[in-house]
Structures are given as structure tokens and as C-alpha cells.
């Protein structure tokens, strides 16, 4: 109210709507250690010192895939000479809306939890000693209903939409001399875009990182 708004209070939106407006106003671009260009709408990023916080503010957001890394390393135009080893640990995870029969031998969604280790060659300086805390919820209904259609038809999986995945995770990084001397699960070169994965104790370069 006041000025051009007049003498009476003017209703704009409710609190969740205003928070969503603020979160999607473009402020995410100020996180130099994370490439947020492909971050799903509804994900909020903030940074204090060397700590980045990622949250969906208690909402379950529809995402295009089952990615777990929402702080992607920005591509580097030149070789930085910095190698950063990152350990990511999912501290809590909960699936809702889908269960698998005890007669099914394995849980197809188990790989979404656990500890993951990655090393980045030619990493940006901002990723050294970086800590990323995330508290997110993803709505995976459409994707998982399509992926597990045959299991659902055979009675191995029961779905009660929506299918959501709520998780909390922490990843921390530190500078290392040589990524290939670490126990990383994968290695990424932020300058050349090359990717290596560990197979049988050896790092093997893959020609198409999207495979």
C-alpha cells in the first residue's frame, strides 16, 4: 500500500508463491562453483563463504532425469591446473509412492543412495575446499511409471502416485595432486570435457559421457 498502490493493502500472492518467484528470479547465477544453467525450476541456490546450500524449500519438483548432482562443474575455457577430489554422501533418502515386491531380486532404485567419489581435472578455483549441502525432493512419477511399466504390469512393483524421492546429501571437496592416484569412481576434465570411469581397478575413458 502507499504511493502508486493506493491507500488500501493490495494482495499480490501467498507466501509460497512469493518464495517461488524469488527463487526463480535469476539469483542462482551468482554461484561460481556450480553451473546452475540446467537446474530444474524450483531449485534454490545460496552460498555463504565456501558452503553452498541447495534446496527445493520442502516442495517436490518435477525433474527431467534422476540426476543427483545439482552442482555441476562449469566448463573451463583454459586449463586451470587444479585437481579437486569430491566425496558425496547421501545422508538420508526416502522413496514414496513406489514399492517393490519381496519376490523381486534387487531394488532398482538402490543406486540413488550411498557414497560417490569424483575427481575433477582443471576445476575452477572456487571448487577447492567447497562444501555443498542439499535438501531436495524430486517428483519422478512420469519417468518411473514409464521406466518400470513392465514390472508394474507383472506385479513386481506397486505405484501410488506421486512417486517422490526426498534426500539430504553433503559433498565436500579438496585439492589433490593427481586425480588418477585417487579412489574416485569417475574423473572429469572441465577443460577437455573428457570422462573416465573406474572399471576393474583401472580408469577407462568413455567416448560419450551421456551413455
C-alpha positions in Angstrom: 0.0 0.0 0.0 1.1 3.6 -0.4 2.2 5.6 -3.4 1.1 4.1 -6.7 -0.5 1.2 -4.8 -3.2 3.4 -3.1 -4.3 3.7 0.4 -5.6 0.1 0.8 -3.4 -3.0 1.0 -3.0 -4.7 -2.4 -2.9 -8.6 -2.4 0.0 -9.9 -4.6 0.4 -13.6 -3.8 0.7 -16.0 -0.9 4.0 -16.7 0.8 4.8 -20.0 -1.1 4.1 -18.2 -4.4 6.4 -15.2 -3.5 9.2 -17.6 -2.3 9.0 -19.4 -5.7 9.1 -16.1 -7.5 12.3 -15.1 -5.6 13.9 -18.5 -6.0 13.4 -18.3 -9.8 14.4 -14.7 -10.3 17.8 -15.5 -11.7 19.8 -15.2 -8.5 21.2 -18.8 -8.9 23.7 -17.5 -11.4 25.8 -16.0 -8.6 27.2 -19.4 -7.5 30.6 -19.5 -9.3 31.4 -23.1 -8.3 28.2 -24.5 -9.7 26.8 -24.5 -13.2 23.1 -23.9 -12.5 22.1 -23.2 -16.1 20.3 -26.6 -16.3 19.0 -26.6 -12.7 15.3 -27.6 -12.6 12.8 -24.8 -11.9 12.1 -24.6 -8.2 15.7 -25.4 -7.0 17.1 -22.6 -4.9 20.9 -22.0 -4.5 22.7 -19.8 -2.0 26.3 -19.5 -0.9 28.0 -18.4 2.3 31.7 -18.5 2.3 32.7 -21.9 1.0 29.4 -23.5 1.7 26.7 -23.8 -1.0 23.1 -24.8 0.0 20.7 -26.3 -2.5 17.0 -26.8 -1.5 13.6 -27.2 -3.0 12.0 -25.5 0.0 10.0 -28.5 1.1 8.4 -28.9 -2.4 8.7 -32.0 -4.7 9.9 -30.7 -8.0 9.5 -32.4 -11.4 12.9 -33.1 -12.9 13.8 -34.3 -16.4 16.0 -37.2 -15.1 17.2 -38.9 -11.9 20.3 -36.8 -11.5 21.7 -36.4 -8.0 24.4 -33.8 -8.7 22.8 -30.3 -9.0 26.1 -28.5 -8.6 27.7 -29.3 -12.0 31.3 -28.2 -12.6 31.3 -25.3 -15.0 33.2 -25.9 -18.2 36.6 -24.1 -18.2 37.9 -22.1 -21.2 41.5 -22.6 -20.1 43.5 -25.2 -18.2 43.4 -24.2 -14.5 45.9 -26.9 -13.4 43.7 -27.5 -10.3 42.5 -31.1 -9.5 39.7 -31.4 -7.0 38.6 -34.7 -5.3 34.9 -34.7 -4.2 33.2 -37.1 -1.8 29.4 -37.0 -2.0 27.4 -38.8 0.7 23.6 -39.2 0.8 22.8 -38.8 4.5 19.1 -39.6 4.2 16.8 -40.8 1.4 13.2 -41.7 1.2 11.2 -43.0 -1.8 7.4 -42.6 -1.6 4.8 -43.8 -4.0 6.5 -47.0 -5.3 7.4 -50.3 -3.6 8.9 -53.5 -5.0 7.7 -57.0 -4.2 9.9 -59.1 -2.0 10.0 -61.7 -4.8 11.9 -59.2 -6.9 15.6 -60.0 -6.5 17.0 -56.4 -6.4 15.9 -52.9 -5.7 16.4 -51.0 -9.0 16.5 -47.7 -7.1 19.2 -48.6 -4.6 21.9 -46.9 -6.7 20.4 -43.5 -5.8 21.8 -43.7 -2.3 25.3 -44.2 -0.9 28.7 -42.5 -1.2 30.0 -41.3 -4.5 33.5 -40.1 -5.3 34.5 -38.0 -8.3 37.7 -36.1 -9.2 37.8 -33.1 -11.5 40.8 -32.0 -13.6 41.1 -28.3 -14.5 38.5 -27.5 -11.9 37.6 -23.8 -11.1 39.4 -22.4 -8.1 36.0 -21.9 -6.4 35.6 -25.6 -6.0 38.6 -26.0 -3.8 37.5 -26.8 -0.2 33.9 -26.4 -1.3 31.0 -27.9 0.8 27.6 -28.4 -0.8 24.6 -29.3 1.3 21.4 -30.2 -0.4 17.9 -30.9 0.9 15.7 -31.7 -2.1 12.6 -33.6 -3.2 12.0 -34.7 -6.7 8.7 -35.8 -8.3 9.7 -38.8 -10.5 6.1 -40.0 -11.3 6.1 -39.8 -15.1 9.6 -41.1 -15.6 9.4 -44.0 -13.3 6.0 -45.1 -14.3 7.3 -45.4 -17.9 10.6 -47.0 -16.9 9.0 -49.7 -14.7 5.9 -50.2 -16.7 6.6 -53.9 -17.3 7.4 -54.5 -13.6 4.2 -52.8 -12.6 2.2 -54.9 -15.1 3.8 -58.1 -13.7 3.0 -57.1 -10.1 6.7 -56.7 -9.1 6.1 -53.0 -8.4 3.2 -51.2 -6.8 2.7 -47.5 -7.6 0.6 -45.0 -5.6 1.3 -41.6 -7.3 3.0 -39.3 -6.9 6.4 -41.0 -6.8 8.8 -38.8 -5.0 12.4 -39.0 -3.9 13.4 -36.8 -0.9 17.1 -36.7 0.1 19.7 -34.9 2.0 23.3 -35.0 1.0 26.6 -33.4 1.6 29.6 -33.2 -0.6 33.0 -31.9 0.2 36.0 -31.3 -1.9 39.7 -30.8 -1.6 42.6 -30.2 -3.9 44.7 -33.2 -4.9 47.9 -33.6 -6.9 46.7 -36.3 -9.3 43.1 -37.5 -9.9 44.3 -40.8 -11.3 46.0 -41.5 -8.0 42.7 -41.3 -6.1 40.0 -43.9 -5.4 37.4 -41.8 -7.4 34.6 -43.6 -9.1 34.9 -41.2 -12.1 37.2 -38.4 -13.4 36.1 -35.4 -15.4 38.2 -32.8 -17.2 36.4 -29.5 -17.1 38.6 -28.1 -19.9 38.7 -31.0 -22.4 35.3 -32.5 -21.3 36.9 -36.0 -21.1 35.4 -38.5 -18.7 36.9 -41.6 -17.2 35.2 -44.2 -15.1 36.8 -46.9 -12.9 36.4 -50.4 -14.2 38.2 -53.4 -12.6 40.5 -51.0 -10.7 41.5 -49.0 -13.8 40.3 -45.7 -15.2 38.8 -46.1 -18.6 37.9 -43.2 -20.8 34.4 -43.2 -22.3 33.8 -41.6 -25.6 30.3 -40.4 -24.9 29.8 -39.2 -21.3 26.0 -39.3 -21.8 26.0 -43.1 -22.3 
